[in-house]
Structure formats: C-alpha cells, structure tokens
C-alpha cells in the first residue's frame, strides 16, 4: 500500500510510466497485447530499466487495431499469455505511482487483469492528458479538449518515439510527464496529489460553440 504519497513532491516519489496496446477499448471483451513500463525517479526517466512484453490474446486482433499498432496474430502466436506475464507486470508497478496518457485505459485493463489474480492497483494515478490540458491552459497555449500524446510532445518540443508501440509511447509519455510536472508551478515543486488532481479548465457550452463557429 502506498501511504501518504499524495503529499510527496513528484521528484521525491517513485513513479512508473505505463503504456498498453490493446485489441479495443472495452476490457470486458478486448485484450492487452503489449505492455511497457519505464520508471521515473529523482525527476529522471530510466529507459535502461524498461520492462516490456508482448502478450498472446485469446482471440486474433481485429483488422482496425492492426492498422494502428501493427501487431498481427502471427506476431503474437508464440508470446506468453497475460496470465503468464502478470507477475512481471505486477513487479513493474509495485510501490510506484502510475503515470499514463489517457490513463483510464491503463487503469481499467490493468485493474481487471490484476484483480483476476488477487492483486490491485495502488495509490493515485497521474494522467498526462488531463495534466497536459491544465498546464497548457495556464500557459495560454491552445489545446484540444483531449490532447493526444503526439500533440503534447510536439507542443513541448519533445520527440515522439515509435507511436502506437508500447515501449515508444511509454518513453514519450515519460518525457512529456517530466516536462509538464516541471512547468506545473514555477514557484515550488508540486506534489503527487496536485498532479493527479490536475484538470484543464471547464469549457462552457457557449464557449465550445463559439470555438466551433470560428473554425
């Protein structure tokens, strides 16, 4: 159990940046086919400690998913199942604050997978999509309501590594997170709780309509 980490400055906390490739977005019917995790400690990405694995699903990936992540049934046929990789995944997450882009995907799929094996996700979760919207709004930078990882990386002047591959997206997310956390408050170091709770400002229906009319 991670106790009191919400009050800890982000550079003093142990974080792990996670990315999944899945066959769809519904964990009740879709499956994880790739997992990657990169630690962030003392404010630095630790790419040498990357943990990644492909996962053999019960059903072949659908064509629309293959067009995105490029993983075919033949690529996954000899890989371990998710159950066979659950200890590796649990060890990568243990004792760390989870960071992910559009984090509801990772938390739902990982939560279900861990629960099947008597485990659970612990502690707060930092979503770089929400954090990015909050930080860019503070800096007066125009930002979509749900900014993509690619958008945030380019807005911050960062490289995009192997899009739609779990290891590449995890590295991009880690670099984006560090940049966003560093920009969140120039006067002091934000806590894990502050970063986890960060949300972009709410846009009224009138403002949303006005934006659409100006396009």
Backbone as a chain_set.jsonl record, in Angstrom:
{"seq": "XXXXXXXXXXXXXXXXXXXXXXXXXXXXXXXXXXXXXXXXXXXXXXXXXXXXXXXXXXXXXXXXXXXXXXXXXXXXXXXXXXXXXXXXXXXXXXXXXXXXXXXXXXXXXXXXXXXXXXXXXXXXXXXXXXXXXXXXXXXXXXXXXXXXXXXXXXXXXXXXXXXXXXXXXXXXXXXXXXXXXXXXXXXXXXXXXXXXXXXXXXXXXXXXXXXXXXX", "coords": {"N": [[0.846, -1.192, 0.0], [0.61, 2.204, -0.909], [1.285, 4.763, 1.095], [0.405, 8.043, 1.998], [1.628, 9.225, -0.198], [0.507, 11.16, -1.791], [1.139, 13.627, -0.739], [3.755, 14.0, -1.237], [6.496, 15.55, -2.913], [6.869, 15.508, -6.464], [9.366, 14.816, -7.548], [10.552, 13.425, -5.526], [9.182, 11.129, -5.359], [8.54, 7.702, -6.296], [7.879, 6.75, -9.5], [6.066, 5.152, -12.164], [5.829, 4.89, -15.584], [3.398, 3.889, -17.786], [2.347, 2.07, -20.658], [-0.113, 0.606, -22.742], [-0.901, -1.588, -25.438], [-3.86, -2.541, -26.939], [-6.585, -4.71, -28.007], [-8.862, -3.307, -28.341], [-11.119, -0.993, -26.701], [-12.645, -1.832, -24.566], [-12.43, -3.524, -21.677], [-13.949, -5.725, -20.989], [-14.36, -7.266, -23.213], [-12.21, -6.882, -24.892], [-8.569, -7.157, -25.248], [-5.292, -7.053, -23.704], [-2.375, -6.656, -25.593], [0.183, -5.783, -25.617], [2.621, -4.519, -23.365], [4.3, -1.978, -21.599], [6.608, -0.484, -19.345], [8.209, 2.193, -17.759], [10.429, 3.335, -15.354], [10.399, 6.395, -13.407], [12.509, 8.268, -11.572], [13.751, 10.519, -9.109], [13.183, 12.66, -10.71], [13.952, 11.895, -13.263], [13.884, 10.042, -16.313], [14.217, 6.52, -16.614], [15.284, 4.796, -18.901], [16.872, 2.527, -19.29], [15.841, 0.708, -17.563], [13.554, -0.213, -18.607], [10.641, -2.216, -18.827], [9.115, -4.54, -20.822], [6.722, -6.322, -22.773], [5.265, -8.5, -25.185], [1.975, -9.849, -25.596], [0.059, -12.753, -25.852], [-3.125, -12.838, -27.162], [-6.45, -14.196, -26.485], [-8.086, -14.164, -28.669], [-7.773, -13.367, -32.163], [-6.261, -10.231, -33.085], [-8.361, -7.522, -34.154], [-8.844, -6.221, -37.512], [-8.94, -3.396, -37.66], [-7.54, -2.622, -35.393], [-5.005, -3.659, -35.937], [-4.182, -1.996, -37.972], [-3.519, 0.228, -36.517], [-1.635, -0.438, -34.378], [-0.084, -2.393, -35.568], [0.336, -5.029, -34.813], [0.039, -8.329, -35.538], [-1.81, -11.447, -35.626], [0.056, -13.469, -36.15], [2.366, -12.328, -35.157], [2.033, -12.536, -32.462], [1.553, -15.103, -31.757], [3.395, -16.901, -30.56], [3.911, -15.737, -28.159], [3.82, -15.156, -24.54], [0.855, -15.617, -22.47], [-1.406, -13.212, -20.938], [-1.852, -13.924, -18.292], [0.445, -15.396, -17.811], [2.293, -13.422, -17.75], [1.626, -11.8, -15.672], [2.942, -11.592, -13.2], [5.335, -10.331, -13.861], [4.305, -7.867, -14.739], [3.006, -6.949, -12.396], [5.22, -6.684, -10.707], [6.585, -4.625, -11.995], [4.912, -2.501, -11.495], [4.805, -2.291, -8.74], [4.805, -0.493, -5.715], [4.964, 1.995, -6.896], [3.863, 5.171, -8.216], [1.435, 5.343, -10.667], [1.724, 6.513, -13.977], [0.179, 7.59, -16.917], [-0.953, 8.085, -20.309], [-4.107, 9.271, -21.173], [-5.276, 7.804, -19.019], [-7.378, 6.205, -18.091], [-7.681, 4.001, -19.699], [-5.408, 2.346, -19.239], [-5.744, 1.944, -16.45], [-8.219, 0.612, -16.28], [-7.877, -1.777, -17.828], [-5.541, -2.896, -16.644], [-6.384, -2.991, -13.987], [-8.485, -4.874, -14.085], [-7.079, -7.134, -14.993], [-5.18, -7.558, -12.944], [-6.901, -7.945, -10.776], [-8.042, -10.404, -11.379], [-6.074, -12.061, -10.555], [-5.893, -11.763, -7.862], [-4.8, -9.305, -7.112], [-4.265, -5.701, -6.946], [-4.465, -2.326, -8.266], [-2.533, 0.302, -6.843], [-2.603, 3.369, -4.976], [-2.482, 6.878, -6.142], [-3.186, 7.995, -9.535], [-1.621, 9.474, -12.287], [-2.604, 11.328, -15.005], [-1.433, 12.122, -18.077], [-2.839, 13.302, -20.127], [-4.919, 14.848, -18.935], [-3.32, 16.407, -17.218], [-1.691, 17.672, -19.094], [-3.554, 19.263, -20.499], [-4.255, 21.019, -18.448], [-1.804, 22.317, -17.817], [-1.013, 23.487, -20.286], [-3.162, 25.212, -20.689], [-2.775, 27.024, -18.578], [-0.531, 28.287, -19.517], [-1.437, 29.626, -21.652], [-1.617, 28.338, -24.108], [-3.18, 27.13, -26.968], [-5.224, 24.279, -26.896], [-6.49, 21.048, -27.618], [-9.559, 19.566, -26.309], [-9.132, 16.958, -25.457], [-6.132, 16.295, -25.496], [-3.859, 14.647, -27.662], [-1.128, 12.303, -27.183], [0.91, 12.717, -29.035], [0.34, 15.375, -29.8], [0.859, 16.788, -27.376], [3.581, 16.202, -26.966], [4.778, 17.445, -29.187], [3.942, 20.092, -28.769], [5.438, 20.687, -26.565], [7.939, 20.583, -27.523], [9.221, 18.118, -27.744], [10.56, 14.868, -28.675], [8.787, 12.302, -30.532], [8.457, 8.984, -29.895], [8.386, 6.017, -31.652], [5.369, 5.749, -32.312], [2.309, 4.301, -31.128], [3.447, 1.944, -30.355], [4.059, 0.1, -27.493], [6.445, 0.424, -25.964], [7.649, 2.689, -27.157], [5.62, 4.662, -26.853], [5.463, 4.714, -24.073], [7.961, 5.802, -23.385], [7.78, 8.33, -24.648], [5.589, 9.355, -23.204], [6.71, 9.452, -20.636], [8.687, 11.431, -20.927], [7.092, 13.606, -21.643], [5.553, 13.801, -19.299], [7.503, 14.593, -17.352], [8.241, 17.091, -18.366], [5.769, 18.457, -18.171], [5.233, 18.296, -15.391], [7.361, 19.811, -14.463], [6.693, 22.303, -15.443], [4.343, 22.862, -14.163], [4.162, 24.375, -11.763], [6.045, 27.085, -11.291], [7.047, 28.2, -9.006], [7.271, 26.431, -6.905], [7.766, 22.941, -6.075], [5.37, 20.759, -7.281], [3.1, 18.491, -5.625], [2.515, 14.921, -5.686], [-0.222, 14.439, -5.357], [-1.337, 16.88, -6.238], [-0.639, 16.874, -8.953], [-1.978, 14.575, -9.782], [-4.604, 15.349, -9.449], [-4.922, 17.373, -11.256], [-6.665, 19.178, -13.721], [-7.856, 20.291, -16.911], [-9.24, 23.601, -17.5], [-12.785, 23.95, -17.25], [-14.898, 24.069, -20.09], [-17.423, 26.141, -21.167], [-20.689, 25.493, -22.625], [-21.414, 27.551, -24.354], [-18.912, 28.74, -24.957], [-17.702, 26.543, -26.191], [-19.308, 26.212, -28.458], [-18.801, 28.653, -29.671], [-16.098, 28.365, -30.306], [-16.249, 26.334, -32.249], [-17.67, 27.661, -34.263], [-15.793, 29.506, -35.052], [-13.939, 28.017, -36.422]], "CA": [[0.0, 0.0, 0.0], [1.356, 3.443, -0.953], [0.66, 5.618, 2.1], [0.869, 9.41, 2.104], [2.41, 9.675, -1.349], [-0.121, 12.35, -2.381], [1.752, 14.844, -0.186], [5.181, 13.986, -1.57], [6.887, 16.218, -4.145], [6.949, 14.477, -7.504], [10.739, 14.356, -7.761], [10.934, 12.532, -4.434], [8.356, 9.92, -5.436], [8.865, 6.677, -7.284], [6.793, 6.686, -10.471], [6.258, 4.253, -13.309], [5.035, 5.305, -16.74], [2.908, 2.65, -18.392], [1.529, 2.129, -21.871], [-0.639, -0.662, -23.229], [-1.606, -1.727, -26.709], [-4.979, -3.459, -26.714], [-7.365, -5.011, -29.207], [-10.004, -2.396, -28.328], [-11.167, -0.14, -25.513], [-13.551, -2.403, -23.56], [-11.738, -4.664, -21.059], [-14.829, -6.888, -20.856], [-14.283, -8.094, -24.433], [-10.935, -6.661, -25.564], [-7.44, -7.759, -24.551], [-3.961, -6.456, -23.76], [-1.448, -7.4, -26.45], [1.533, -5.282, -25.394], [2.769, -3.777, -22.107], [5.62, -1.399, -21.347], [6.692, 0.351, -18.151], [9.512, 2.838, -17.569], [10.472, 4.08, -14.089], [10.871, 7.774, -13.281], [12.99, 8.504, -10.206], [14.531, 11.732, -8.932], [12.898, 13.551, -11.818], [14.603, 11.451, -14.491], [13.443, 8.794, -16.936], [15.212, 5.451, -16.521], [14.981, 3.89, -20.021], [17.598, 1.265, -19.18], [15.053, -0.184, -16.715], [12.303, -0.527, -19.309], [10.058, -3.557, -18.806], [8.128, -4.616, -21.895], [6.394, -7.67, -23.231], [4.088, -8.765, -25.996], [1.054, -10.769, -24.929], [-0.796, -13.509, -26.791], [-4.541, -12.755, -26.789], [-7.27, -15.391, -26.74], [-8.69, -14.011, -29.992], [-6.913, -12.582, -33.056], [-6.538, -8.78, -33.101], [-9.176, -7.108, -35.289], [-8.114, -5.516, -38.566], [-8.815, -1.969, -37.376], [-6.466, -2.468, -34.415], [-3.727, -3.936, -36.6], [-3.806, -0.795, -38.723], [-2.978, 1.213, -35.576], [-0.426, -0.889, -33.665], [0.733, -3.245, -36.428], [0.565, -6.356, -34.239], [-0.821, -9.331, -36.161], [-1.903, -12.718, -34.911], [1.317, -14.198, -36.325], [3.381, -11.701, -34.305], [1.727, -12.8, -31.055], [1.203, -16.518, -31.575], [4.357, -17.589, -29.689], [4.151, -14.942, -26.964], [3.114, -15.631, -23.34], [-0.464, -15.047, -22.198], [-1.391, -12.172, -19.905], [-1.686, -14.601, -17.012], [1.852, -15.801, -17.673], [3.098, -12.215, -17.585], [1.053, -10.943, -14.636], [3.942, -11.337, -12.149], [6.232, -9.309, -14.403], [3.57, -6.595, -14.738], [2.805, -6.538, -11.009], [6.513, -6.251, -10.171], [6.913, -3.329, -12.601], [4.048, -1.476, -10.901], [4.836, -2.343, -7.28], [5.373, 0.597, -4.943], [5.142, 3.198, -7.702], [2.702, 5.923, -8.684], [1.261, 5.076, -12.084], [1.54, 7.631, -14.896], [-0.195, 7.105, -18.245], [-1.7, 9.034, -21.126], [-5.491, 8.762, -21.219], [-4.978, 6.75, -18.054], [-8.499, 5.306, -17.803], [-7.483, 2.757, -20.447], [-4.469, 1.509, -18.486], [-6.263, 1.541, -15.143], [-9.293, -0.374, -16.43], [-7.343, -3.064, -18.277], [-4.645, -3.451, -15.626], [-7.181, -3.293, -12.801], [-9.188, -6.147, -14.303], [-6.106, -8.226, -15.086], [-4.62, -7.81, -11.619], [-7.965, -8.468, -9.914], [-8.21, -11.831, -11.678], [-5.001, -12.8, -9.878], [-5.87, -11.385, -6.458], [-3.999, -8.116, -6.88], [-4.986, -4.472, -7.279], [-3.658, -1.131, -8.451], [-2.411, 1.051, -5.603], [-2.217, 4.763, -4.977], [-3.041, 7.782, -7.14], [-2.786, 7.835, -10.933], [-1.435, 10.752, -12.975], [-2.981, 11.227, -16.41], [-0.778, 13.213, -18.799], [-3.825, 14.012, -20.945], [-5.519, 15.874, -18.08], [-2.252, 17.296, -16.758], [-1.271, 18.477, -20.231], [-4.558, 20.284, -20.735], [-4.17, 22.015, -17.376], [-0.569, 23.088, -17.917], [-1.023, 24.32, -21.489], [-4.131, 26.294, -20.476], [-2.136, 28.024, -17.719], [0.476, 28.986, -20.302], [-2.095, 30.302, -22.752], [-1.403, 27.603, -25.357], [-4.401, 26.483, -27.43], [-5.099, 22.84, -26.691], [-7.749, 20.308, -27.748], [-10.138, 19.128, -25.034], [-8.467, 15.698, -25.097], [-4.913, 16.336, -26.313], [-3.171, 13.381, -27.899], [0.26, 12.259, -26.736], [1.682, 13.347, -30.098], [0.13, 16.822, -29.704], [1.56, 17.323, -26.21], [5.027, 16.119, -27.182], [5.191, 18.482, -30.137], [3.728, 21.396, -28.135], [6.501, 20.871, -25.585], [9.228, 20.489, -28.212], [9.819, 16.824, -27.42], [10.437, 13.873, -29.743], [7.769, 11.254, -30.434], [9.168, 7.725, -30.101], [7.644, 4.824, -32.073], [3.951, 5.864, -31.948], [1.458, 3.107, -31.099], [4.187, 0.811, -29.821], [4.005, 0.35, -26.05], [7.709, 0.95, -25.435], [7.833, 4.047, -27.647], [4.653, 5.561, -26.22], [5.826, 4.875, -22.656], [9.077, 6.746, -23.308], [7.257, 9.658, -24.96], [4.769, 9.785, -22.07], [7.598, 9.776, -19.52], [9.316, 12.73, -21.186], [6.012, 14.596, -21.556], [5.212, 13.975, -17.885], [8.534, 15.37, -16.664], [8.114, 18.474, -18.822], [4.548, 19.034, -17.601], [5.408, 18.442, -13.946], [8.31, 20.903, -14.25], [6.025, 23.557, -15.788], [3.081, 22.985, -13.431], [4.259, 25.51, -10.84], [7.44, 27.534, -11.327], [7.446, 28.713, -7.699], [7.555, 25.332, -5.978], [7.584, 21.615, -6.655], [4.039, 20.236, -6.974], [3.03, 17.157, -5.029], [1.863, 13.881, -6.48], [-1.662, 14.668, -5.291], [-1.689, 18.008, -7.095], [-0.527, 16.444, -10.351], [-3.031, 13.586, -10.044], [-5.902, 16.03, -9.473], [-4.914, 18.449, -12.258], [-7.639, 19.071, -14.806], [-7.969, 21.525, -17.692], [-10.429, 24.382, -17.122], [-14.033, 23.548, -17.907], [-15.314, 24.937, -21.186], [-18.878, 26.238, -21.201], [-21.321, 25.163, -23.902], [-21.352, 28.744, -25.205], [-17.546, 28.868, -25.457], [-17.443, 25.432, -27.101], [-19.986, 26.536, -29.71], [-18.083, 29.776, -30.264], [-14.878, 27.83, -30.91], [-16.606, 25.607, -33.457], [-18.056, 28.612, -35.292], [-14.609, 30.225, -35.53], [-13.083, 27.118, -37.198]], "C": [[0.881, 1.242, 0.0], [0.662, 4.437, -0.033], [1.269, 7.015, 2.046], [1.605, 9.951, 0.899], [1.811, 10.919, -1.991], [0.547, 13.639, -1.919], [3.231, 14.97, -0.529], [5.428, 14.757, -2.865], [7.187, 15.187, -5.221], [8.365, 13.967, -7.743], [11.204, 13.387, -6.676], [10.172, 11.208, -4.48], [8.901, 8.95, -6.469], [7.665, 6.522, -8.206], [7.112, 5.646, -11.529], [5.293, 4.672, -14.402], [4.687, 4.065, -17.545], [2.164, 2.939, -19.684], [1.121, 0.712, -22.26], [-1.055, -0.515, -24.68], [-2.664, -2.801, -26.484], [-5.718, -3.709, -28.021], [-8.589, -4.123, -29.33], [-10.016, -1.651, -27.016], [-12.063, -0.665, -24.401], [-12.906, -3.626, -22.932], [-12.627, -5.882, -20.845], [-14.724, -7.822, -22.057], [-12.935, -7.969, -25.142], [-9.778, -7.101, -24.671], [-6.167, -6.926, -24.695], [-3.087, -7.309, -24.673], [-0.006, -6.892, -26.323], [1.541, -4.406, -24.148], [4.179, -3.218, -22.046], [5.55, -0.492, -20.132], [8.113, 0.887, -18.019], [9.491, 3.594, -16.25], [10.906, 5.531, -14.284], [11.242, 7.972, -11.819], [13.868, 9.744, -10.193], [14.381, 12.659, -10.136], [13.495, 13.14, -13.141], [13.997, 10.141, -14.993], [14.579, 7.777, -16.854], [14.981, 4.428, -17.642], [15.721, 2.562, -19.959], [16.837, 0.241, -18.342], [13.681, -0.484, -17.321], [11.917, -1.991, -19.122], [9.004, -3.599, -19.909], [7.903, -6.063, -22.293], [5.232, -7.616, -24.21], [3.251, -9.816, -25.29], [0.182, -11.452, -25.982], [-2.253, -13.419, -26.341], [-5.27, -14.07, -27.059], [-7.86, -15.369, -28.145], [-7.783, -13.155, -30.866], [-7.254, -11.095, -32.993], [-7.388, -8.414, -34.316], [-8.376, -6.263, -36.275], [-7.915, -4.04, -38.248], [-7.721, -1.695, -36.35], [-5.098, -2.685, -35.042], [-3.253, -2.724, -37.385], [-3.186, 0.26, -37.809], [-1.648, 0.744, -34.99], [0.436, -1.866, -34.459], [0.993, -4.641, -35.905], [-0.453, -7.342, -34.784], [-0.867, -10.592, -35.312], [-0.586, -13.483, -34.997], [2.435, -13.619, -35.455], [3.238, -12.118, -32.846], [1.553, -14.272, -30.731], [2.115, -17.241, -30.592], [4.634, -16.829, -28.388], [3.403, -15.514, -25.757], [1.736, -14.988, -23.223], [-0.331, -13.958, -21.128], [-1.207, -12.793, -18.526], [-0.246, -15.006, -16.759], [2.782, -14.609, -17.474], [2.63, -11.337, -16.423], [2.058, -10.646, -13.519], [4.929, -10.276, -12.601], [5.579, -7.938, -14.35], [3.405, -6.074, -13.314], [4.103, -6.026, -10.393], [6.907, -4.885, -10.719], [6.127, -2.202, -11.959], [4.252, -1.305, -9.4], [5.511, -1.116, -6.661], [5.526, 1.909, -5.678], [3.809, 3.865, -8.014], [2.607, 5.735, -10.191], [1.014, 6.367, -12.851], [1.197, 7.041, -16.257], [-0.907, 8.214, -18.995], [-3.072, 8.45, -21.407], [-5.577, 7.555, -20.291], [-6.145, 5.818, -17.758], [-8.352, 3.986, -18.551], [-6.569, 1.825, -19.66], [-5.059, 1.045, -17.161], [-7.371, 0.498, -15.27], [-8.74, -1.738, -16.826], [-6.435, -3.687, -17.224], [-5.404, -3.813, -14.359], [-7.881, -4.624, -12.923], [-8.209, -7.315, -14.311], [-5.527, -8.571, -13.721], [-5.665, -8.42, -10.684], [-8.188, -9.955, -10.145], [-7.174, -12.687, -10.961], [-4.818, -12.318, -8.443], [-5.029, -10.179, -6.127], [-4.822, -6.88, -7.224], [-3.992, -3.36, -7.55], [-3.659, -0.329, -7.148], [-2.12, 2.521, -5.875], [-2.858, 5.589, -6.08], [-2.502, 7.476, -8.534], [-2.684, 9.224, -11.551], [-1.685, 10.542, -14.456], [-2.359, 12.403, -17.163], [-1.737, 13.938, -19.739], [-4.451, 15.15, -20.143], [-4.482, 16.895, -17.623], [-1.804, 18.221, -17.887], [-2.259, 19.576, -20.536], [-4.491, 21.394, -19.706], [-2.953, 22.914, -17.543], [-0.582, 24.007, -19.137], [-2.015, 25.471, -21.355], [-3.528, 27.395, -19.614], [-1.141, 28.877, -18.496], [-0.11, 29.67, -21.531], [-1.901, 29.642, -24.1], [-2.692, 26.896, -25.739], [-4.222, 24.974, -27.423], [-6.446, 22.174, -26.92], [-8.271, 19.885, -26.375], [-9.491, 17.839, -24.541], [-7.184, 15.597, -25.911], [-4.258, 14.966, -26.447], [-1.751, 13.459, -27.354], [1.151, 12.955, -27.756], [1.567, 14.87, -30.014], [0.932, 17.408, -28.549], [3.069, 17.3, -26.417], [5.491, 17.241, -28.102], [5.002, 19.882, -29.546], [4.843, 21.723, -27.146], [7.892, 20.78, -26.21], [9.967, 19.195, -27.947], [9.667, 15.845, -28.576], [9.306, 12.895, -29.468], [8.438, 9.937, -30.821], [8.201, 6.603, -30.499], [6.163, 4.887, -31.682], [3.214, 4.537, -32.079], [2.251, 1.813, -30.91], [4.331, 1.084, -28.33], [5.301, 0.938, -25.511], [7.947, 2.387, -25.878], [6.893, 5.03, -26.98], [4.959, 5.76, -24.736], [6.961, 5.876, -22.503], [8.612, 8.168, -23.615], [6.45, 10.205, -23.789], [5.637, 10.19, -20.886], [8.234, 11.149, -19.717], [8.288, 13.861, -21.116], [5.659, 14.861, -20.095], [6.229, 14.859, -17.169], [8.456, 16.836, -17.07], [6.902, 19.15, -18.195], [4.679, 19.266, -16.097], [6.338, 19.607, -13.628], [7.673, 22.261, -14.509], [4.804, 23.852, -14.929], [3.07, 24.19, -12.504], [5.726, 25.909, -10.766], [7.955, 27.959, -9.96], [7.835, 27.608, -6.727], [7.306, 24.008, -6.69], [6.198, 21.085, -6.294], [4.118, 18.838, -6.376], [2.386, 16.178, -6.004], [0.354, 14.096, -6.496], [-2.103, 15.799, -6.196], [-1.636, 17.624, -8.565], [-1.624, 15.447, -10.709], [-4.402, 14.242, -10.162], [-6.007, 17.084, -10.569], [-5.911, 18.154, -13.371], [-7.631, 20.362, -15.599], [-9.21, 22.291, -17.267], [-11.647, 23.913, -17.896], [-14.411, 24.575, -18.963], [-16.834, 24.944, -21.236], [-19.407, 25.855, -22.582], [-21.237, 26.335, -24.866], [-19.955, 28.905, -25.805], [-17.215, 27.768, -26.461], [-18.07, 25.702, -28.467], [-19.257, 27.664, -30.433], [-16.806, 29.312, -30.949], [-15.17, 27.118, -32.225], [-16.957, 26.57, -34.592], [-16.867, 29.358, -35.865], [-13.719, 29.346, -36.404], [-13.346, 27.269, -38.689]], "O": [[1.803, 1.342, 0.81], [-0.433, 4.905, -0.344], [2.49, 7.167, 2.048], [2.16, 11.047, 0.968], [2.521, 11.663, -2.668], [0.521, 14.639, -2.636], [3.88, 15.944, -0.148], [4.655, 14.632, -3.815], [7.702, 14.109, -4.923], [8.547, 12.804, -8.103], [12.141, 12.618, -6.886], [10.48, 10.281, -3.731], [9.624, 9.33, -7.39], [6.565, 6.202, -7.755], [8.272, 5.305, -11.761], [4.089, 4.794, -14.173], [5.562, 3.292, -17.935], [1.441, 3.93, -19.791], [1.891, -0.24, -22.129], [-1.506, 0.549, -25.103], [-2.381, -3.848, -25.902], [-5.506, -3.012, -29.013], [-9.29, -4.186, -30.34], [-9.026, -1.671, -26.284], [-12.222, 0.006, -23.381], [-12.832, -4.673, -23.576], [-12.123, -6.966, -20.549], [-14.968, -9.023, -21.939], [-12.558, -8.853, -25.911], [-9.97, -7.383, -23.488], [-5.989, -6.195, -25.669], [-3.057, -8.533, -24.548], [0.917, -7.503, -26.861], [0.602, -3.649, -23.9], [5.14, -3.9, -22.398], [4.547, 0.188, -19.914], [9.088, 0.147, -18.147], [8.608, 4.426, -16.045], [11.669, 5.854, -15.195], [10.393, 7.859, -10.935], [14.628, 9.997, -11.128], [15.321, 13.349, -10.529], [13.548, 13.951, -14.065], [13.647, 9.257, -14.211], [15.75, 8.125, -17.005], [14.533, 3.314, -17.373], [15.251, 1.569, -20.515], [17.138, -0.951, -18.393], [12.771, -0.949, -16.634], [12.753, -2.887, -19.241], [8.093, -2.772, -19.922], [8.788, -6.909, -22.161], [4.33, -6.789, -24.078], [3.765, -10.585, -24.477], [-0.356, -10.805, -26.88], [-2.586, -13.876, -25.248], [-4.768, -14.941, -27.77], [-8.105, -16.417, -28.741], [-7.082, -12.288, -30.344], [-8.425, -10.739, -32.861], [-7.16, -8.944, -35.403], [-7.361, -5.667, -35.917], [-6.853, -3.483, -38.527], [-7.048, -0.666, -36.417], [-4.142, -1.981, -34.718], [-2.053, -2.456, -37.454], [-2.41, 1.098, -38.271], [-0.644, 1.449, -35.092], [1.57, -2.143, -34.067], [1.791, -5.375, -36.488], [-1.652, -7.219, -34.532], [-0.063, -10.774, -34.397], [-0.158, -14.084, -34.012], [3.349, -14.342, -35.06], [4.202, -12.062, -32.082], [1.42, -14.646, -29.566], [1.652, -18.114, -29.858], [5.494, -17.232, -27.604], [2.452, -16.277, -25.93], [1.484, -13.936, -23.81], [0.717, -13.807, -20.5], [-0.487, -12.25, -17.688], [0.227, -14.964, -15.624], [3.933, -14.777, -17.073], [3.171, -10.252, -16.209], [2.03, -9.556, -12.947], [5.32, -9.415, -11.813], [6.215, -6.958, -13.965], [3.636, -4.894, -13.053], [4.094, -5.049, -9.644], [7.493, -4.074, -10.003], [6.61, -1.072, -11.881], [3.899, -0.263, -8.849], [6.627, -0.75, -7.028], [6.141, 2.842, -5.163], [2.767, 3.212, -8.07], [3.584, 5.944, -10.911], [0.209, 7.205, -12.444], [1.848, 6.097, -16.707], [-1.404, 9.165, -18.393], [-3.201, 7.298, -21.822], [-5.903, 6.445, -20.711], [-5.928, 4.731, -17.221], [-8.846, 2.958, -18.088], [-6.901, 0.661, -19.438], [-4.898, -0.116, -16.784], [-7.453, -0.412, -14.444], [-9.098, -2.749, -16.222], [-6.545, -4.879, -16.941], [-5.106, -4.824, -13.723], [-7.88, -5.421, -11.984], [-8.472, -8.358, -13.713], [-5.398, -9.746, -13.379], [-5.35, -9.309, -9.893], [-8.492, -10.689, -9.205], [-7.368, -13.889, -10.781], [-3.735, -12.442, -7.871], [-4.582, -10.029, -4.99], [-5.938, -6.991, -7.731], [-2.837, -3.422, -7.131], [-4.664, -0.286, -6.439], [-1.479, 2.872, -6.866], [-3.668, 5.084, -6.857], [-1.493, 6.788, -8.689], [-3.568, 10.058, -11.356], [-1.061, 9.69, -15.088], [-2.717, 13.555, -16.915], [-1.475, 15.08, -20.115], [-4.509, 16.285, -20.615], [-4.735, 18.1, -17.64], [-1.566, 19.408, -17.667], [-1.859, 20.709, -20.805], [-4.649, 22.569, -20.037], [-3.058, 24.135, -17.425], [-0.205, 25.175, -19.037], [-1.761, 26.574, -21.839], [-3.742, 28.577, -19.884], [-0.932, 30.047, -18.175], [0.622, 30.225, -22.351], [-2.008, 30.302, -25.134], [-3.248, 26.144, -24.937], [-3.206, 24.453, -27.882], [-7.462, 22.69, -26.455], [-7.52, 19.848, -25.401], [-9.322, 17.651, -23.336], [-7.147, 14.885, -26.916], [-4.124, 14.227, -25.472], [-1.234, 14.546, -27.096], [2.053, 13.705, -27.381], [2.566, 15.578, -30.139], [1.614, 18.418, -28.722], [3.759, 18.263, -26.084], [6.486, 17.909, -27.82], [5.818, 20.768, -29.797], [5.156, 22.891, -26.917], [8.901, 20.887, -25.513], [11.197, 19.17, -27.925], [8.742, 15.977, -29.377], [8.914, 12.685, -28.32], [8.927, 9.791, -31.941], [7.287, 6.282, -29.739], [5.74, 4.143, -30.798], [3.453, 3.758, -33.002], [1.785, 0.729, -31.26], [4.692, 2.196, -27.943], [5.268, 1.852, -24.688], [8.392, 3.217, -25.086], [7.313, 6.116, -26.581], [4.742, 6.846, -24.198], [6.936, 6.708, -21.596], [9.001, 9.11, -22.925], [6.597, 11.37, -23.417], [5.333, 11.169, -20.204], [8.309, 11.94, -18.777], [8.575, 14.939, -20.594], [5.486, 16.013, -19.695], [5.844, 15.783, -16.452], [8.586, 17.725, -16.228], [6.993, 20.29, -17.738], [4.279, 20.314, -15.59], [6.135, 20.313, -12.64], [8.046, 23.256, -13.888], [4.281, 24.967, -14.957], [2.094, 24.938, -12.458], [6.554, 25.163, -10.242], [9.165, 28.07, -9.764], [8.642, 27.83, -5.824], [6.712, 23.966, -7.768], [5.88, 20.971, -5.11], [5.081, 18.103, -6.597], [1.795, 16.57, -7.01], [-0.28, 13.95, -7.541], [-3.136, 15.695, -6.857], [-2.509, 18.016, -9.339], [-2.144, 15.475, -11.824], [-5.266, 13.752, -10.889], [-7.086, 17.634, -10.787], [-5.987, 17.039, -13.887], [-7.421, 21.431, -15.026], [-10.143, 21.697, -16.728], [-11.546, 23.525, -19.06], [-14.266, 25.781, -18.764], [-17.464, 23.891, -21.335], [-18.679, 25.886, -23.574], [-21.016, 26.142, -26.061], [-19.812, 29.17, -26.999], [-16.536, 28.014, -27.458], [-17.451, 25.457, -29.502], [-19.111, 27.636, -31.655], [-16.462, 29.791, -32.029], [-14.435, 27.276, -33.2], [-16.592, 26.335, -35.744], [-16.899, 29.796, -37.015], [-12.824, 29.865, -37.071], [-12.715, 26.589, -39.499]]}, "num_chains": 1, "name": "protein.A"}
